[in-house]
Each structure stands twice: as C-alpha cells, then as structure tokens.
Amino acid sequence: MKKLIFALVLVLGIAVPLAMAGDNNRISYDQLPLDARNFIEKMFPGIRVVKCEREMPWTRYDVKLANGYELEFDRVGQWLEIETETTPFSPALLKLIPSETVSYVNTQHQGSDIIKIVRKIIGYIVKVDNKHVSSDIHFDKSGKWKKTEHDD
C-alpha cells in the first residue's frame, strides 16, 4: 500500500507541473506586475499591447506589442527578454545593456541588426542578424564578450 501511495504521489508530482508548463493563460494588461507595465509605458509609449500571457508554473509574463516587439518578464515584472524582427532597437532600449556590449556588437558585427536581448543572472545574450546568418553573442554582467554562437 505504501508503494502504491508513493507511486501515485510521484506520478502526480511529475504530471501536474508538466501539464501546467504548456498552459499559457491570457491575461489583461492590468494583471501584469506593476514594474512590467511601467517598463512598457516608459520604453514603448503609445504602443498598443496586443497580447499578455502568464506562463505557468514558473510565472513569467509574455507580452506582444503592436509594433512587433515581444517582451518577457519575470514574476515581479523585471524584463528578461526583448525581441523584434521588424523594428530596430531604439537607443533607449540599448541603454538597458552595458555600453561595452553595444560597442562590441557595433564594431564586431557591423551591418547586423540586433533582434533580441536576453538578460540572465550571469550576463546578457544579444542576438544579431545580418540577413545571412544569425549569431548569439554572450556577455558577462559588465558587458565583456564571452563567446559567439552562429545559427546554421
């Protein structure tokens, strides 16, 4: 009997989080954390929010804007990812990452467009595209280059 209960608890402990992982819940803009709303209003003034979703069970928020930007925020509203394939990153958005990072991208990847910025605990990933190849450029928190990975 103990084995059956243990097996049931084990199965439920694995199955429930997996089932919830694919469960993106659409929410209203007002349900986003305040920091996320403040970020959107400051960095994208006047741009309409098309869609807001809450990812479970880790509680992250995905936001799609009318100008093509897609944003991801953590559970308290701090930005994690900013992505676009249609609109160039504004100088204000580039100020979110260390200036050394921007300088490196401008000199080492001239002619490439920044299409995504990811903020990690250990640093940043900047995705660039030059119409021929995309690259993920990894930087530490101070903006120093660590490595570059090219997409095939």
Residue pairs with C-beta under 8 A, 6 or more apart in sequence:
17 57
20 56
20 57
21 56
21 57
23 56
24 53
24 54
24 55
24 56
24 62
25 53
25 54
25 56
26 51
26 52
26 53
27 52
27 53
27 54
27 61
28 52
29 37
29 49
29 52
30 37
31 52
31 54
32 40
32 52
32 61
32 63
32 73
32 77
33 61
33 73
33 75
33 76
33 77
34 77
35 73
35 76
35 77
35 78
36 61
36 63
36 71
36 73
36 77
36 78
36 79
37 77
38 77
39 71
39 73
39 77
39 79
40 47
40 49
40 63
40 65
40 71
43 90
43 92
43 93
44 65
44 67
44 69
47 65
47 66
47 67
47 69
48 65
48 66
49 63
49 64
49 65
49 66
50 64
50 65
50 66
51 62
51 63
51 64
52 61
52 62
52 63
52 64
53 61
53 62
53 63
54 60
54 61
55 61
55 62
58 75
59 74
59 75
60 72
60 73
60 74
60 75
60 80
61 72
61 73
61 74
61 75
61 77
62 70
62 71
62 72
63 70
63 71
63 72
63 73
64 70
64 71
65 71
67 84
67 86
67 87
68 84
68 85
68 86
68 87
69 82
69 83
69 84
69 87
70 81
70 82
70 83
70 84
71 79
71 81
71 82
71 83
72 79
72 80
72 81
73 79
73 80
74 80
78 119
79 96
79 119
80 118
80 119
81 116
81 117
81 118
81 119
82 89
82 93
82 96
82 116
82 117
83 115
83 116
83 117
83 127
84 115
84 116
85 115
85 129
88 113
88 114
89 114
89 117
93 117
94 102
94 114
96 117
96 119
97 117
97 119
97 124
97 126
97 139
97 143
98 124
98 139
98 141
98 142
98 143
99 143
100 139
100 142
100 143
100 144
101 124
101 126
101 139
101 143
104 137
104 139
104 143
104 145
105 112
105 114
105 126
105 128
105 137
108 145
109 128
109 130
109 135
109 137
111 130
112 128
112 129
112 130
112 135
113 128
113 129
113 130
114 126
114 127
114 128
115 127
115 128
115 129
115 134
116 125
116 126
116 127
117 124
117 125
117 126
117 127
118 124
118 125
118 126
118 127
122 140
122 141
123 138
123 139
123 140
123 141
123 146
124 138
124 139
124 141
124 143
125 136
125 137
125 138
125 139
126 136
126 137
126 139
127 134
127 135
127 136
127 137
128 134
128 135
128 137
129 135
133 150
133 151
134 150
134 151
135 148
135 149
135 150
135 151
136 148
136 149
136 151
137 145
137 147
137 148
138 145
138 146
138 147
138 148
138 149
139 145
139 146
140 146
